[in-house]
Amino acid sequence: MAAETWTLPTHIEGWRRRPVQVAWAVSILVVAVVVALGFSRALVDPELVTLPPLTDLFARFGLDNRLMIGVALVVPFTTTLAIAWIVFWRRNDDPMALAFTAGMVLLYAYTTRGLVALGDIPVLRHALPAVFALGMILLAVVLAFFPDGRAVPRSARWLPLAIAALIATRPDAGRVLMQAIEGQSRDGRLFAIAWGGLLGLGLAAQAYRYRRVSGPRERQQAKWVMAPMAVAVVVTGLLLVGPLVLPAVADVAGWMLLAMVPIGVAIPLCIGNAVLRHRLYDIDHVVSRTVTYLVVILVLGGIYAGVVLTVGQTMSRLGGDGNQIATAVSVLVTVVAFRPVELRVRRTVDRRFNRSGYLARHAVEEYVDSLASEIEVEAIRAELGRVIGRAFQPSHLAIWTTDEPIQDQRSVVRSRVR
């Protein structure tokens, strides 16, 4: 059954186009200039943008706070700003692209502390909550309507209103949220958890769209956008809930915040790739390899721990000190098991996360095997065209053959497939 939808315009047409483009460009330019001034001020006085867990982590390694500002704050915002202008240059008639990029720039301007560093200026002090609220509402709009302007399921259209209502309960929502994530405010943790829950509902709506409505291209767009966002929501959830469930998690809050830096850079890069629809199918390979090596690490870690425990207990019962022996045996078993485990896990994961590549390789392998019983050139060409069309779905296909004997051509095809 087709899902009910609620649709926004997919293109800006007519007289509205130019005013919208000018408003977007002027707004983003003003934000960029103000944030640049904020970063300049923060480099002179790093205390203006202190992130306690991350600052403590850098101090532990003897690193200056200015390095923390450059790595954790300036780089993510600069990346987001660059991607926003590239998308604007290429897709300035797409309201979804403009909303997505504007929302990300506003949120990064706030969360990277570029605006916060100028918070003692009266005009900006009153504008900061509005910047955060507008950025969050635009992000909620994207989660509800990306990529084609349809709200799927139809109830997703209420997500921006729910985000706006939540922010309205705390006029200083941005500050409370940031302090809760950084572990400075326990009172705001419930608000932050509610905020994360609403973002989780947005991701769930995108998952519903992915399974029930989206076509192949839209699914790839959703993967690029939602994968880093889901990771960011999970890490944020650990920062919020972890200290309540497991107090030891508080000790690694600095490392979690540091892990948010590459995630923060990956989000705008993935958004730009999805909106511009550039090399979308590479995400299958990225996801499959990430999951593969994560599972391999977990499996090998379990093997290592199991061998250490088993050998250690066995040696203890025999009356000897088995620590060194257990460690040596565990390392040897882990090294020997790595390649078989990696191959088995990669094949299993590819069937799930890199399905198109797996089917393509399977189709080509079947074709190579069929060459053993085929000698007619025209039949081989026809079969090759059918297999390539089914596996790779090219828009154009041309097959070139030589005067070499069929046996020589078979050997060349086999060697290249392998």
Secondary structure, DSSP 8 states (H G I E B T S, - for coil): ------B--SS--GGGHHHHHHHHHHHHHHHHHHHHHHHHHHHH-GGGG--HHHHHHHHHTT--HHHHIIIIIIHHHHHHHHHHHHHHHHHTT-HHHHHHHHHHHHHHHHHTSTTGGGTTSHHHHHHHHHHHHHHHHHHHHHHHHTTTTB-SSGGGGGHHHHHHHHHHT-TTHHHHHHHHHTTS-STTHHHHHHHHHHHHHHHHHHHHHHHHT--HHHHHHHHHHHHHHHHHHHHHHHHHHHHHH-GGGGGGHHHHHHHHHHHHHHHHHHHHHHHHT-STTHHHHHHHHHHHHHHHHHHHHHHHHHHHHHHHHHHHHTTS--HHHHHHHHHHHHHHHHHHHHHHHHHHHHHHHSHHHHHHHHHHHHHHHHGGG---HHHHHHHHHHHHHHHH--S-------SS-HHHHHHHHHHHH-
